[in-house]
Amino acid sequence: MKKIGVLALQGAFIEHEKMLEKLGASCVELRNKEDLKQDLDGLVLPGGESTVQGKLLKELEMDQELKERIENGTPVLGTCAGMILLASDIENQSQQYFGTIPMCVKRNAYGRQLGSFHTTDHVKGIGEVPMTFIRAPYVDYVGEGVKVLAEVEGKIVGVQYKKQLAFAFHPELDNDKAIHQKFLELI
């Protein structure tokens, strides 16, 4: 059974856990440095507030350990705020978090909560999937080696870099399991 560490500091982590468990994985909530001492087959960085998550990761001394795991090839799925945590560049912000995907993201790119929307669009290698965007970012540009997996209205909303998947939308909020299945296949 694949054991997935789900960052559980803030945000929509429970929904990811339910989706992964439906696909046969077991989940461990990562809430402090002690939780990182176990073997994990993959990591999920959920949506939520990237600034709060980044601050807590640093305060709880979890940031370096997680970054090293990602850099050493542990598969990771980052959604919404998780995408921001993985980005090497964040528009109008000098600080980065893990910075493990060479790309620039624009935070809250679709505006405030009222700018949230739902659509269905194509993800390369998967097909049509429902996409729920909530105060979502999008990718302004990608660096070398980053595959663009999804675009909505000309904006990049899904990428893959090595064993890292990042999406601007919340696949955990819809019944479609395809994104989580693709993530588990990286393990």
C-alpha positions in Angstrom: 0.0 0.0 0.0 1.3 3.4 -0.9 1.8 5.7 2.0 1.2 9.4 1.3 2.2 12.3 3.5 -0.4 15.1 3.3 0.6 18.5 4.5 -2.1 19.2 7.2 -1.2 22.6 8.5 -4.0 24.5 6.9 -6.3 24.2 3.8 -8.1 21.4 2.0 -6.1 18.4 3.1 -8.9 16.1 4.3 -10.5 16.1 0.8 -7.1 14.9 -0.6 -6.9 12.1 2.0 -10.4 10.9 1.2 -9.6 10.8 -2.6 -6.3 9.0 -2.1 -7.9 6.4 0.3 -10.6 5.7 -2.3 -7.7 4.8 -4.7 -6.2 2.4 -2.1 -3.4 4.6 -0.6 -2.9 5.2 3.1 -2.4 8.8 4.3 -0.4 10.4 7.1 -1.1 13.9 8.2 2.1 16.0 8.3 1.6 18.5 11.2 5.1 18.8 12.7 8.7 17.8 12.2 8.2 14.5 14.0 5.7 13.4 11.4 8.5 13.6 8.7 10.5 10.8 10.4 8.5 8.1 8.7 9.0 6.6 5.2 6.6 8.2 2.7 6.0 7.2 -0.9 4.6 10.6 -1.9 3.6 14.0 -0.7 0.5 16.2 -1.2 0.7 20.0 -0.8 -3.0 21.1 -0.6 -4.8 24.3 -1.4 -5.3 26.9 1.3 -3.3 30.0 2.0 0.3 29.7 0.7 1.6 32.5 2.9 0.3 30.9 6.0 1.5 27.5 5.0 4.9 28.8 4.1 5.2 30.6 7.5 4.1 27.5 9.4 6.5 25.2 7.5 9.4 27.5 8.5 8.3 27.9 12.1 7.7 24.2 12.6 11.1 23.5 10.9 9.5 21.3 8.2 10.5 23.3 5.1 14.0 22.0 4.6 13.2 18.3 5.1 10.3 18.5 2.7 12.3 20.4 0.1 15.1 17.8 0.3 12.6 15.0 -0.2 11.1 16.6 -3.2 14.5 17.4 -4.7 15.5 13.8 -4.1 12.6 12.5 -6.2 9.7 11.9 -3.8 6.6 12.3 -6.0 4.5 15.3 -5.0 1.1 16.7 -5.9 0.6 20.4 -5.3 -2.8 22.0 -5.8 -3.5 25.8 -5.7 -1.4 27.0 -2.7 0.6 23.8 -3.2 1.5 25.0 -6.7 2.7 28.3 -5.2 4.9 26.4 -2.7 6.6 24.5 -5.5 7.2 27.5 -7.8 10.8 28.9 -8.2 9.3 32.4 -8.8 6.2 34.1 -7.5 5.1 37.3 -9.3 5.5 40.4 -7.1 7.1 38.4 -4.3 10.8 38.1 -3.6 10.3 35.1 -1.3 9.9 31.6 -2.5 9.0 28.5 -0.5 10.3 25.1 -1.9 11.1 26.5 -5.3 11.5 23.0 -6.8 9.7 23.7 -10.1 11.2 26.2 -12.5 8.1 28.3 -13.2 6.7 31.7 -12.2 3.2 31.7 -10.7 0.8 34.6 -10.3 -1.0 34.4 -6.9 -4.8 35.1 -6.8 -4.6 35.5 -10.5 -8.4 35.1 -11.0 -9.2 37.7 -8.3 -10.8 37.4 -5.0 -13.3 34.7 -3.8 -15.9 36.1 -6.2 -13.5 35.3 -9.1 -13.8 31.6 -8.3 -15.2 29.4 -11.0 -15.7 25.8 -12.3 -15.0 24.4 -15.7 -14.1 21.2 -17.5 -11.0 21.1 -19.7 -8.3 18.8 -21.0 -5.3 17.6 -19.1 -2.5 16.0 -21.2 -2.2 12.3 -20.5 -5.5 12.2 -18.6 -8.3 13.7 -20.7 -11.2 15.9 -19.7 -11.4 16.7 -16.0 -13.6 19.0 -13.9 -11.6 22.0 -12.5 -12.7 24.1 -9.5 -10.7 27.3 -9.2 -10.8 29.1 -5.8 -8.7 32.3 -5.6 -6.5 30.4 -7.9 -3.0 31.1 -9.2 -1.9 30.4 -12.8 1.5 29.9 -14.2 2.9 32.9 -16.0 5.8 31.0 -17.6 7.7 27.7 -17.2 11.4 26.9 -17.3 13.3 24.2 -19.1 12.0 20.7 -18.5 8.6 21.7 -17.3 5.7 20.0 -19.2 2.5 22.1 -19.6 -0.3 19.6 -18.8 -3.3 22.0 -18.8 -4.4 25.4 -20.0 -7.7 27.3 -19.5 -8.4 30.3 -21.6 -4.7 30.6 -22.6 -3.4 30.4 -19.0 -1.3 27.5 -17.8 -3.0 25.7 -14.9 -1.3 22.4 -14.8 2.4 21.3 -15.1 4.7 18.4 -14.5 8.4 18.6 -13.7 10.1 15.3 -13.1 7.9 13.6 -10.4 6.2 16.9 -9.4 2.6 17.6 -10.4 1.2 21.1 -9.8 -2.3 22.3 -10.6 -4.0 25.7 -10.0 -7.4 24.1 -9.4 -8.7 21.8 -6.7 -9.1 18.2 -8.0 -9.9 17.0 -4.5 -13.2 19.0 -4.6 -14.7 17.0 -7.5 -15.6 13.3 -7.8 -13.1 12.7 -10.6 -10.1 10.7 -9.4 -7.9 11.0 -12.5 -5.5 13.6 -11.2 -4.9 11.7 -7.9 -4.5 8.5 -10.0 -1.9 10.1 -12.2 0.0 11.2 -9.0 -0.1 7.7 -7.6 1.3 6.3 -10.9 4.4 8.5 -10.4 5.3 6.3 -7.3 
